[in-house]
Amino acid sequence: MRDVLDELMRRYSAGEKVALGTVVATFSSAPRAPGAAMLVAEDGTVSGSVSGGCVEGAVYELAQQVLADGIPVLERYGVSDDDAFAVGLTCGGIIDIYTESFSAADFPEFAELAKSVETEEPVALATVVAHPDQSRIGRHLVVWPTKTAGDLGSPRAEAAIADDARGLLATGRSGTLHYGEEGQRRGEGMSVFVNAFEPPPRMLVFGAIDFATAMARLGSFLGYRVTVCDARPIFATKSRFPDADEVVVNWPHRYLAAEVEAGRVDRRTVIAVLTHDPKFDVPVLEVALRCDAGYIGAMGSRRTHDDRMARLREAGMSEVELDRLSSPIGLDLGARTPEETAVSIAAEIISMRWGGEGKRLTEVGGRIHREP
């Protein structure tokens, strides 16, 4: 839903009714992850995507039906050898899409949910997508770390679902959970899709150079909250880094240490040290390699890398800590320009996040889309 949230809120605030199709489950090589959404307004306008084009037409028709009768529908779209180019996924995957009517009358708690997403407050939305009692389908429960809002029709179900939704929220995962009709954990009959809206992951770029400009642009495109930090105020300016969410003038190691101490660095955080100057990068890498960041990379030639590793060892870094460092940074794409180098770095980040091998897809077999 995040990708259509602004348009959804605009229509919602204007008192309009829309149909919202959401991917709630995927199997095999599905093109979009759970939570991807497509909005269809009464005037026929479409926003978002649920499959990258494979089944959008069918979902659009279903959305028109939902707008007309208000009855939510959970539909599965798949493919077989016989109908590969019919209404289905030519990639061979299977997706479950839940399409519902969406308005202030249908979901009065939405405005509070949208505000939490906008302010980067962790929040999850639990929606009943299947239940023997048709009156339960489409009910919503908004779940924050310490409170809830909404009504699922069963206090027992709300308690169980809120606990599980908080677990998904803590890991940043969205997915469909299954319960008994009243929320029994070992029962069956009720399916609930939990859409987790955790704050966007952070990308910390150290070194206000031209490569950082390209990295900030690509990081923002990939959905990171990007911070560029450099101790030199003449270089660390917002005008030089318009795509960064914030530009900080501070010594990199001091800034990073303060962020770690404040709990603002986690396993989703990406750190790119682009200074290739030992007086900057060695101190910040000492902090980075001992924190919980998910990716730590440093730019420089192989000679710079060897010198940097020697300095880090002299500073007391262990081999286990040094093994976390991606240096020289990026994948071997033959990159030369700042923009190409940013793509190389982003490719390595994506590869490490999802367990990819960084090879051409023509050289490897198995699934294209991987689980984390």
ZAMARGU-4260 file (C-alpha; in steps of 0.2 Angstrom, whole numbers, plus 5000, padded with zeros to 4 digits):
<rodrens>
0) 5000/5000/5000 | 5015/5012/5003 | 5017/5015/4984 | 4999/5022/4983 | 4997/5029/5000
5) 4998/5048/4994 | 4985/5045/4981 | 4974/5034/4992 | 4975/5048/5006 | 4970/5061/4993
10) 4955/5052/4987 | 4950/5047/5005 | 4951/5065/5011 | 4940/5071/4997 | 4927/5059/5002
15) 4929/5047/4987 | 4927/5029/4987 | 4940/5018/4978 | 4944/5000/4975 | 4961/4994/4982
20) 4969/4978/4976 | 4983/4971/4987 | 4995/4957/4985 | 4992/4946/5001 | 5002/4931/4996
25) 5014/4925/4983 | 5021/4908/4977 | 5035/4903/4966 | 5042/4917/4955 | 5029/4931/4958
30) 5034/4948/4952 | 5028/4959/4966 | 5030/4956/4985 | 5015/4955/4998 | 5009/4973/5001
35) 5010/4979/4983 | 4994/4988/4979 | 4984/4995/4964 | 4971/5008/4967 | 4956/5010/4955
40) 4945/5026/4957 | 4927/5028/4952 | 4933/5039/4938 | 4943/5025/4931 | 4960/5031/4936
45) 4973/5018/4941 | 4988/5020/4952 | 5001/5007/4957 | 5004/4989/4952 | 5001/4972/4958
50) 5010/4961/4945 | 5020/4972/4934 | 5007/4971/4920 | 5002/4952/4920 | 4985/4953/4928
55) 4982/4972/4930 | 4968/4971/4917 | 4959/4957/4927 | 4961/4966/4943 | 4954/4982/4936
60) 4938/4973/4930 | 4937/4965/4948 | 4939/4982/4955 | 4925/4989/4945 | 4914/4975/4952
65) 4919/4979/4970 | 4916/4998/4967 | 4898/4993/4962 | 4893/4981/4975 | 4905/4984/4989
70) 4909/4966/4992 | 4927/4962/4994 | 4935/4948/4984 | 4951/4937/4987 | 4956/4930/4970
75) 4971/4919/4965 | 4980/4922/4949 | 4992/4909/4943 | 4998/4900/4927 | 4999/4883/4919
80) 5006/4877/4903 | 4989/4878/4894 | 4985/4896/4899 | 5002/4904/4900 | 4996/4919/4890
85) 4978/4920/4897 | 4974/4930/4913 | 4988/4924/4923 | 5007/4926/4927 | 5018/4922/4912
90) 5033/4921/4924 | 5025/4905/4931 | 5021/4912/4948 | 5005/4913/4959 | 4998/4928/4968
95) 4983/4930/4979 | 4975/4948/4977 | 4963/4955/4989 | 4952/4968/4982 | 4941/4979/4994
100) 4931/4995/4994 | 4940/5009/5002 | 4933/5025/5009 | 4931/5034/5026 | 4915/5024/5029
105) 4924/5008/5026 | 4939/5012/5036 | 4938/5026/5048 | 4955/5023/5056 | 4964/5025/5040
110) 4969/5043/5043 | 4978/5039/5059 | 4987/5025/5050 | 4992/5036/5036 | 4999/5049/5048
115) 5009/5036/5057 | 5017/5030/5040 | 5021/5049/5035 | 5029/5052/5052 | 5039/5036/5051
120) 5030/5029/5067 | 5030/5009/5066 | 5013/5003/5062 | 5004/4988/5054 | 4987/4985/5046
125) 4979/4969/5049 | 4964/4965/5037 | 4953/4950/5037 | 4953/4943/5020 | 4945/4926/5022
130) 4932/4920/5035 | 4917/4909/5036 | 4907/4924/5042 | 4905/4936/5028 | 4902/4950/5039
135) 4920/4948/5046 | 4929/4949/5029 | 4936/4967/5026 | 4937/4972/5045 | 4953/4981/5049
140) 4964/4982/5065 | 4978/4995/5065 | 4992/4989/5076 | 5005/5000/5084 | 5019/4994/5096
145) 5008/4999/5111 | 4990/5001/5105 | 4977/4996/5092 | 4962/5004/5084 | 4948/4995/5074
150) 4937/4980/5077 | 4939/4962/5070 | 4923/4956/5078 | 4932/4945/5091 | 4942/4951/5106
155) 4951/4935/5106 | 4956/4936/5088 | 4961/4955/5090 | 4973/4950/5104 | 4981/4936/5095
160) 4982/4945/5079 | 4989/4961/5087 | 5003/4950/5095 | 5008/4942/5079 | 5007/4959/5069
165) 5019/4966/5081 | 5031/4952/5078 | 5030/4955/5059 | 5032/4974/5062 | 5048/4971/5072
170) 5056/4961/5057 | 5048/4973/5043 | 5039/4959/5035 | 5021/4958/5028 | 5012/4942/5026
175) 4996/4932/5028 | 4992/4923/5044 | 4980/4910/5047 | 4969/4907/5063 | 4953/4898/5069
180) 4937/4907/5067 | 4939/4916/5083 | 4958/4918/5082 | 4963/4901/5088 | 4981/4899/5083
185) 4980/4881/5078 | 4963/4883/5070 | 4958/4887/5052 | 4945/4897/5043 | 4951/4915/5046
190) 4965/4922/5035 | 4972/4939/5040 | 4984/4950/5029 | 4996/4960/5040 | 5004/4975/5030
195) 5019/4981/5040 | 5024/4999/5038 | 5041/5000/5047 | 5051/5016/5044 | 5062/5015/5028
200) 5079/5008/5030 | 5093/5020/5031 | 5108/5023/5020 | 5123/5033/5027 | 5135/5040/5015
205) 5151/5046/5021 | 5161/5058/5010 | 5153/5073/5001 | 5161/5069/4984 | 5153/5067/4966
210) 5151/5048/4969 | 5141/5052/4984 | 5129/5063/4974 | 5125/5048/4963 | 5124/5036/4977
215) 5112/5047/4986 | 5101/5048/4971 | 5101/5029/4968 | 5098/5026/4987 | 5083/5037/4987
220) 5076/5028/4972 | 5078/5012/4980 | 5068/5018/4995 | 5082/5022/5008 | 5082/5037/5019
225) 5098/5044/5014 | 5110/5054/5025 | 5126/5062/5018 | 5139/5066/5031 | 5156/5075/5029
230) 5166/5086/5041 | 5169/5099/5027 | 5155/5112/5027 | 5161/5119/5010 | 5156/5102/5002
235) 5142/5095/5013 | 5128/5106/5007 | 5110/5102/5003 | 5112/5110/4986 | 5125/5098/4981
240) 5115/5083/4987 | 5097/5087/4983 | 5092/5069/4983 | 5098/5066/5001 | 5085/5067/5015
245) 5098/5076/5026 | 5116/5082/5024 | 5126/5083/5040 | 5142/5092/5044 | 5151/5082/5057
250) 5166/5071/5058 | 5159/5054/5051 | 5165/5043/5066 | 5157/5055/5078 | 5141/5056/5069
255) 5140/5037/5067 | 5144/5034/5085 | 5130/5045/5091 | 5118/5037/5079 | 5123/5020/5085
260) 5121/5026/5103 | 5104/5033/5099 | 5098/5016/5092 | 5096/5023/5075 | 5107/5010/5066
265) 5100/4992/5063 | 5102/4977/5052 | 5093/4986/5038 | 5106/5001/5038 | 5118/5002/5024
270) 5134/5012/5026 | 5145/5017/5011 | 5161/5025/5016 | 5167/5035/5000 | 5180/5046/5007
275) 5195/5035/5003 | 5205/5046/5015 | 5212/5037/5030 | 5209/5052/5042 | 5191/5050/5039
280) 5187/5032/5034 | 5198/5023/5047 | 5189/5030/5062 | 5172/5029/5055 | 5175/5011/5050
285) 5181/5006/5067 | 5163/5012/5073 | 5154/5004/5058 | 5162/4987/5059 | 5157/4985/5078
290) 5139/4991/5075 | 5124/4981/5069 | 5123/4988/5051 | 5118/4976/5038 | 5130/4982/5025
295) 5147/4991/5026 | 5157/4996/5011 | 5172/5007/5008 | 5178/5014/4991 | 5196/5015/4986
300) 5209/5006/4975 | 5217/4990/4980 | 5232/4999/4986 | 5220/5010/4996 | 5211/4995/5003
305) 5228/4986/5008 | 5233/5002/5017 | 5216/5004/5025 | 5216/4986/5031 | 5233/4987/5039
310) 5228/5003/5048 | 5212/4995/5055 | 5222/4980/5061 | 5234/4992/5070 | 5219/5000/5078
315) 5214/4983/5085 | 5201/4977/5073 | 5199/4958/5073 | 5198/4947/5057 | 5180/4943/5061
320) 5176/4962/5061 | 5186/4965/5046 | 5177/4951/5036 | 5161/4962/5037 | 5169/4975/5026
325) 5165/4976/5007 | 5181/4983/5000 | 5184/4988/4987 | 5165/4992/4987 | 5153/4986/4974
330) 5151/4972/4961 | 5163/4970/4946 | 5153/4979/4933 | 5167/4988/4925 | 5160/5004/4931
335) 5169/5020/4928 | 5158/5035/4931 | 5150/5040/4948 | 5133/5035/4941 | 5139/5018/4936
340) 5149/5016/4952 | 5133/5019/4962 | 5124/5006/4952 | 5139/4994/4956 | 5137/4998/4974
345) 5118/4996/4974 | 5120/4979/4965 | 5131/4973/4979 | 5119/4979/4992 | 5104/4970/4984
350) 5114/4955/4981 | 5119/4953/5000 | 5102/4958/5005 | 5093/4944/4996 | 5107/4931/4994
355) 5111/4934/4976 | 5127/4928/4968 | 5130/4943/4957 | 5131/4933/4941 | 5122/4935/4925
360) 5105/4927/4926 | 5109/4917/4910 | 5123/4908/4920 | 5113/4902/4935 | 5097/4891/4937
365) 5084/4891/4950 | 5072/4905/4956 | 5075/4923/4950 | 5066/4931/4965 | 5073/4925/4982
370) 5067/4925/5000 | 5078/4935/5012
</rodrens>
